Amino acid sequence: MGGTDGFEAGASTAPYGQAVVYQEKLPRRWMIATAVVLAVWVAYQASVLLPEDTTVWFVILGFSTILGLVFNAVPISKRIYNRIHIRDGRLTVGRETIPVESLTVDSLREAREQPTDAEFVASLASQSREELAELRRKSDATKPPRIMGGGWSVPMGMDQIVVQTAQGEPLLIATHHREALLDALMRARHA
């Protein structure tokens, strides 16, 4: 069932809307690389300092742990706020879960047409100052979408889609696999 693109998708024999299973796995290379580098550093310092300078080694161990947390703060927050699962007709992003049926089919279709971040920045660069001022006035008049799962903004390295619930609430979902997520949502909505 697993794919090489970092997501898993499959089907089961569940009833309406529950046949789609999707799980987006976040990249782990950075976390593994920093953990290995820091572990090698601490082991080297242990071989040099122990047993005579135990206090210095514990200080180095503590600072290395703090450094590891600093280097991995973004990947850890992505795991908390942005892991995505579709299972049993429910969409879970981070700590928030909603029924897939609550998303409108039209908004899922429109999400396919939304520009990626790079395309959006390129289109803004081609606008005149007057056009940018008009876009700002229009955007100030509309309510921004709520980031599903929590967090302050879309993390670096992730794409985003905006979908709408049947109640009219716009939701922003941060994802690594935009097309795969939209395909799974459409299948779950129509299953």
Sequence and secondary structure as in RCSB ss.txt:
>XXXX:A:sequence
MGGTDGFEAGASTAPYGQAVVYQEKLPRRWMIATAVVLAVWVAYQASVLLPEDTTVWFVILGFSTILGLVFNAVP
ISKRIYNRIHIRDGRLTVGRETIPVESLTVDSLREAREQPTDAEFVASLASQSREELAELRRKSDATKPPRIMGG
GWSVPMGMDQIVVQTAQGEPLLIATHHREALLDALMRARHA
>XXXX:A:secstr
 B TTSEEEEE S STT SEEEEE    HHHHHHHHHHHHHHHHHHHHHTTTTHHHHHHHHHHHHHHHHHHTHHH
HHHHHH  EEEETTEEEETTEEEEGGGB HHHHHHHHHS  HHHHHHHHHTS HHHHHHHHHHHHHS   EETT 
 SS  TT EEEEEEBTTS EEEEEES HHHHHHHHHHHHH 
